[in-house]
Amino acid sequence: DSSVAGPLMVSATDLSRADRLLRAAGVEWPAWSAPEGGGLTARANIGGTLRRPTADGKASLDELRIGGSAPATFDGSFVAGTNAVQLSGIHATVGANTADGAVDLSLTSGAVTGA
């Protein structure tokens, strides 16, 4: 099981196009969550092994639209492994609504907890 390490920069200016490309490659998620537009920028430090990779960094979403929603923005930090993702320092807006906080997502049980 080889080690992996290094920086990763991801930038997608049209998430709806990225969604179509990933689905064509066999990556699936619920249809209701398919982006209709928006962009993503993320910087991460990758670590762990090929079997158990980890990543930590910061991500931003801009003008994200899902299911006819108003454009949304998101900024936050993340720590991700094979079993869980933690988001912290979240600042999100959808239309005139805002949210700040933190979220833990279990990738094994699907449980979501927040602060």
C-alpha positions as CSV (number, residue, x, y, z in Angstrom):
1,D,0.0,0.0,0.0
2,S,1.9,3.0,-1.3
3,S,2.1,6.3,0.5
4,V,0.7,9.4,-1.1
5,A,1.6,13.0,-0.2
6,G,1.6,16.4,-1.7
7,P,-0.5,19.5,-2.6
8,L,-3.6,19.4,-4.8
9,M,-5.4,22.4,-6.4
10,V,-8.8,21.8,-7.9
11,S,-10.7,24.4,-9.9
12,A,-13.9,23.9,-11.8
13,T,-15.6,26.9,-13.4
14,D,-18.8,24.9,-14.4
15,L,-19.8,22.2,-11.9
16,S,-22.7,21.1,-14.1
17,R,-20.1,20.1,-16.8
18,A,-17.9,18.4,-14.2
19,D,-20.9,16.5,-12.9
20,R,-21.7,15.2,-16.5
21,L,-18.0,14.1,-17.0
22,L,-17.9,12.3,-13.6
23,R,-21.2,10.5,-14.2
24,A,-19.9,9.4,-17.6
25,A,-16.9,8.0,-15.8
26,G,-19.1,6.0,-13.5
27,V,-19.1,8.3,-10.4
28,E,-22.7,8.4,-9.0
29,W,-24.5,10.5,-6.4
30,P,-28.2,11.3,-5.9
31,A,-29.8,13.0,-9.0
32,W,-31.3,15.7,-6.8
33,S,-27.8,16.9,-5.8
34,A,-26.6,17.4,-9.4
35,P,-25.3,20.9,-9.8
36,E,-26.9,23.2,-12.4
37,G,-24.1,25.7,-12.4
38,G,-21.5,27.3,-10.2
39,G,-17.7,26.9,-9.6
40,L,-15.4,25.2,-7.2
41,T,-11.9,26.1,-6.0
42,A,-10.1,23.9,-3.5
43,R,-6.6,23.6,-2.1
44,A,-5.7,20.4,-0.2
45,N,-2.8,18.6,1.3
46,I,-3.0,14.9,0.4
47,G,-1.6,12.2,2.6
48,G,-2.1,8.7,3.8
49,T,-1.9,5.7,1.5
50,L,-3.6,4.6,-1.7
51,R,-6.0,2.5,0.3
52,R,-6.6,5.1,3.0
53,P,-6.0,8.6,1.6
54,T,-6.5,11.7,3.6
55,A,-6.9,15.3,2.6
56,D,-7.2,18.6,4.5
57,G,-7.5,22.1,3.1
58,K,-9.9,24.9,2.1
59,A,-12.7,25.0,-0.4
60,S,-15.0,27.6,-1.9
61,L,-18.1,27.3,-4.0
62,D,-19.4,30.2,-6.0
63,E,-22.8,30.7,-7.6
64,L,-23.7,27.0,-7.0
65,R,-27.3,26.1,-8.1
66,I,-28.9,22.8,-7.3
67,G,-32.5,21.8,-7.9
68,G,-33.6,25.3,-9.0
69,S,-32.1,26.9,-5.9
70,A,-31.0,30.5,-5.6
71,P,-27.2,30.8,-6.2
72,A,-25.3,29.7,-3.2
73,T,-21.7,30.4,-2.0
74,F,-19.6,28.4,0.5
75,D,-16.3,28.9,2.1
76,G,-14.8,26.5,4.7
77,S,-12.0,24.2,5.7
78,F,-12.1,20.4,5.5
79,V,-10.5,17.3,6.8
80,A,-11.4,14.1,4.9
81,G,-10.5,10.5,5.2
82,T,-12.0,7.2,4.0
83,N,-14.6,7.1,6.8
84,A,-15.5,10.8,7.6
85,V,-15.4,14.4,6.4
86,Q,-15.3,17.3,8.8
87,L,-16.1,20.8,7.6
88,S,-15.3,23.8,9.8
89,G,-15.2,27.5,9.6
90,I,-18.2,27.3,7.3
91,H,-19.7,30.4,5.9
92,A,-22.5,29.8,3.4
93,T,-25.2,31.9,1.7
94,V,-28.2,31.1,-0.3
95,G,-30.0,34.2,-1.5
96,A,-30.4,36.4,1.5
97,N,-29.9,33.5,4.0
98,T,-26.6,32.8,5.7
99,A,-25.2,30.0,7.8
100,D,-22.0,29.7,9.8
101,G,-20.8,26.6,11.6
102,A,-19.2,23.1,11.4
103,V,-20.4,19.8,10.1
104,D,-19.2,16.2,10.5
105,L,-20.3,13.6,8.0
106,S,-19.8,9.9,8.5
107,L,-19.2,8.2,5.1
108,T,-19.9,4.8,6.6
109,S,-23.2,5.5,8.3
110,G,-24.3,8.7,6.5
111,A,-24.8,10.4,9.9
112,V,-24.5,14.2,9.8
113,T,-23.8,16.2,13.0
114,G,-23.3,20.0,13.1
115,A,-22.4,22.8,15.4
